[in-house]
Amino acid sequence: MSDFIRITGPAEPYYDAFQQLYAAAFKSGDRRDARQQALAFALPGYRLEVMREKGRVLLFASCYLFDDYFYLEHFAVDPALRGRGLGGLAMRALMARYPGKRLVLEVDPNPADGGERRIAFYQRLGLVMNPRGLERVSFVKNGEPVFLRIMSAGRALTDEEFARLEHDVRNVLGRDLWAD
């Protein structure tokens, strides 16, 4: 298994392969379109990381780095490679990539969309479900806000940490999402 490499824009190698996996793993309302992805690339804390082997993208992670934590927005393993332990290995490698920063992530709890399976996967990695969730602006213009559960490495977030997370999700991740 190779290490993660960072993609900084659509002209980079592996970007098209990332887009194919992204579209296969997330419904259109659950992923950024090209304009929204460009907005994310413009943020200094945004990271799009892919893991590849022999020119093939095996998985990707998109996250945002903040002072003391990193927020995982999207993570997906090639469907043909799921169930082989690759996702767990990659998540541990991702956490090691950002030492001193705690992993916080969003998860859709909907059982129809595999929410229970994803939650169990993250729990096996030592993440805990926070008692509160949050609403994120929809990736679909004029769409309803999306309710997401929040998981964090090691322990639940304190009220102060959760308030900072809510601020960051609204004012960094969702900033300018629908500006014309």
Sequence and secondary structure as in RCSB ss.txt:
>XXXX:A:sequence
MSDFIRITGPAEPYYDAFQQLYAAAFKSGDRRDARQQALAFALPGYRLEVMREKGRVLLFASCYLFDDYFYLEHF
AVDPALRGRGLGGLAMRALMARYPGKRLVLEVDPNPADGGERRIAFYQRLGLVMNPRGLERVSFVKNGEPVFLRI
MSAGRALTDEEFARLEHDVRNVLGRDLWAD
>XXXX:A:secstr
   EEEE STTSTTHHHHHHHHHHHS GGGS  HHHHHHHHHSTTEEEEEEEETTEEEEEEEEEE SSEEEEEEE
EE GGGTTSSHHHHHHHHHHHHSTT EEEEEE   GGGTHHHHHHHHHHTTEEEEEEEEEE  SSTT   EEEEE
EEESS   HHHHHHHHHHIIIIISTTTT  
